Amino acid sequence: MLLLSAGPDDVGNYSCVAENVAAKRVSDPAFLKVYKDGTWTQWSAWSPCSAECGTGHQKRTRTCTAPPAAGGPACRDPAFQKKECATGVPCPAVDGAWSAWGEWSTCGPDCTQRSSRACDAPAPLFGGRVCVGDDTVTRNCTGGMCMKPNMYGEGFTKKARDEAVRQDISLIVVLAVLVPLVLLLFFFVLRKYTSKSRQNGVLYEAAV
């Protein structure tokens, strides 16, 4: 059996009939399945720009109005498209602002706890200024009972703590230089004194 074309309405069982003067023969039925692909509608118009200033986005959609039949493939490709749009209006700068301080952390092994904040209330936008100040503070959390108290005091900021650490390092370097010099000077004086004592002893024996 040869079919030149078929549509959804042609689905069904078909048999071939062969007939002559002597006999008539009917073939076993064959089921005809017509596959139908999904079909898209035309694209809709682009939506208005999502932003009132600067850049935003637009989108458009379409619908698969003729769903697939008999196992045919569904509508291919996405049902929507998105593109960037420019409003042509510059956005005013938004300066950043600190959020509220967060809750204090649990007391750590260094006997301190920390509280943080973020520059996101709002975050700086369109060239606005960033927040000024520290985003983290620490404090002693043991009431002075800790074996390793916070040597930099309650509420010590990261910037001040770094400065204190630099000062401590400078002091250690100075001591590392001065202590050997003092010891060397002491050794020199002691040696000179010992040598002079020996000379005085020799002179005394010679005089006797």
Protein Blocks (a to p, Z undefined) as FASTA:
>chain_A
ZZfbdcfklgccdddddddfkbccddddddddddddddddddddddddfbfghjaddddd
dddfbcceehiacdehjfbdcddddehiacdddddddddddddddddfkopacdddddfb
ccdeehiacdeddfbdcddfelopafbdcfkbghiafklmmmmmmmmmmmmmmmmmmmmm
mmmmmmmmmmmmmmmmmmmmmmmmmmZZ
